[in-house]
Amino acid sequence: MTTLENRPGTALLVIDVQNGVVAGAHQRDAVVANIAVLVGRARQEKVPVVWVQHSGAELPKGSDNWRYVPELPRGAGEPLVEKEYGDSFEDTNLESVLADLKVGRLVVAGAQTDGCVRATLHGAFTRGYDAILVADAHTTEDLTEWGAPPPAQVISHTNLYWNFQTAPGREAGTVTTEEVNFA
């Protein structure tokens, strides 16, 4: 249903599951395990897996914090998009990577729910992509000290509002890891 012409494909977009991003994340191990299941299924079904990796002051390139968690090794030939902003499309080559793969539908997982995941979902949707959030495959850290709700509420609220996101000619919504359909 994407509004992008000649882009019938689906890709799994894995956002920022890096050591320094998920070290203190809510239900880190369960979320990483769900993402590993999604990656395995995508590879088995010949669906592209596109990795996004953030860098910045707290995640300097090449540092241990910047590296992806060891449970999620990138496969040979799987694209890596490096970014410096929340929206994975902003000032990156993500759009050209997806265009080359003829992808118009994204299945999204990763971290952080209230930052890069949310920004990328909105960025994708406004650019014409179908954007499906995997409800049990994204997480965030506890930012209550700065006035944010507890992580479980942030995740729950994001799942709630994304499930009701609408726009002409595009599909949004949430599914669980078990319910993901890459077709």
Secondary structure, DSSP 8 states (H G I E B T S, - for coil): --SSTT--EEEEEEE--BHHHHTT-TTHHHHHHHHHHHHHHHHHTT--EEEEEE-BTTB-TTSTTTSB-TTS---TT--EEEESSSSTTTTSSHHHHHHHTTEEEEEEEEE-IIIIIHHHHHHHHHTT-EEEEEEEEEE----GGGT---HHHHHHHHHHHHHT--BTTB-EEEE-TTT----
